[in-house]
Each structure stands twice: as structure tokens, then as C-alpha cells.
Amino acid sequence: MVVMISVLVIATLLKETTRVGYLLDGNWLYMVPVFNVVAFCFSAQYIVPEMARGFADKPEKLPKAIMVGMALTFTLLALVPLSVISLNGLDNISDVATISWGRALGEWAFFSANLFALCAMLTSYWGLGGSFLTNIFDQFRLGNDEQPARRLMVLLVVAIPPFVLAYSGMVSFVNALYFAGVFSGVILSIMPILMLKGARQRGDLTPGWTCPAWMTHPLIQCFIVLLYLCSAAYAIASAVGYLPAGW
């Protein structure tokens, strides 16, 4: 994926139609509707429990791994829209940006860009699916998640609903990201705060690393929860048609 996006970004920089000025176009008011798609990007945090398992023998390295992972995620996610907008301008972008990106660069890039998008989606949903699978085992006390029969049963519970939604035509590509971002964001805003409070009140282990006090201040916590709750309210209002046409 890194090789693919590197090649595509370099090709974009060398393309004669690329204009950095395109990146300055836009209206902040119309950026509000894409916030929930942006929120989907933060679903990378769902992989943190899996990372914690992997770093169980060296927990002091976990925060660094999380920060490096989020920085890499941000870089990859930022390069795609920056490249597409600078190449095409805002008026020539499709719902799936990699389609416009590939068409502007040529046939080879069309397949490369969409292969990258497919890999990006697979890695995103694999992370979410893996987290969901282990959560089901933990919450329903199904025992070790390496038991083949039970693992297959839970895997079907995790995997079948998305396939049904995707192939039934009930959900578009953009809405799949949009609503996944909304509701996963709400969960991500509330659950870690509750887990943190519970661990600090009842935990019997000495943490290998502690967040600075300002990061966990109640005002910061309230702001995070309020932000994602407003995001969910916006999505529901949008779905039932209560928002202006431009939104």
C-alpha cells in the first residue's frame, strides 16, 4: 500500500494539470457534512485492544506504537484527498475519490488507485471486525477465541451482516463510511473514558505509561463526547431529511 500510494503521489506531482491552488478552494460550511466520514478514520483506535495484547509483555512501548500508528494513518489519509484535489479541483471529484484520481492519471493509475482503496477498506474493516470478534468472546464469556468451532460461529456473526447490506443495495459506499463513522465515533468517545475511569478507580495494576493530566481533564472528556454526540444527531437529521439541501 505504501508503494502504491507513493507512486500515485509522485505521478500526481509530476502531472502538468496539478495545481496547489486547488487546495485553497472550498467553503468551511460545506465541510461539515463530511465530518462523519472523517470520524470513521478514528476507528483505527479499535485496533488498540489488539495492540495491547501484542504488547502485553512490554506495555511501556504501547503508547509509542499507538502514536506512530495514528501518525501513519493520518499521513496516508491526508495524502489521498490532497493529491486528488490538487490534480482535479473540487468540481471534478467523484464520490469515490480514487476513481477521479485514477482517471486523471491514466488507465494504469485507475487500477492502482482503486486497488489501493480496496486494500485500505479491507485493512480498516479487518481491524474493526477483529476487534468486534474478540469483544463478543469477552462480553459473552465464550472462552478462548482460538477455539475453531466457536471462532467460526462468531466470525459469521461479524461478517454476514456487512455482506448482506453491501449486496442488497441498502447502503451506498459513502453511507457505509458515513454511518460507520457516526456510530463507531460515539462508541469511541464514551467507552474509553468509562474504561479509563474504571481502571483508575478499581485497577490493581501499575500502568506502564500514564496520560498527562490535561489530556484526561473532565472538560476535555465532555468536549469529546459532545462532539461525537452532535455528529450522531447530525447524521440522524440528515437521514430523515431535516437538513438544508447543501448539507
Secondary structure, DSSP 8 states (H G I E B T S, - for coil): -HHHHHHHHHHHHH-TT--GGGGG---GGGGGGGHHHHHHHGGGGGGHHHHHHHTTT-GGGHHHHHHHHHHHHHHHHHHHHHHHHHHH-GGG--SSHHHHHHHHH-HHHHHHHHHHHHHHHHHHHHHHHHHHHHHHHHHTT---TT-HHHHHHHHHHHHHHHHHHHHHTSS-HHHHHHHHHHHHHHHHHHHHHHHHHHHHHH--S--S----GGGG-HHHHHHHHHHHHHHHHHHHHHHTT-S-TT-
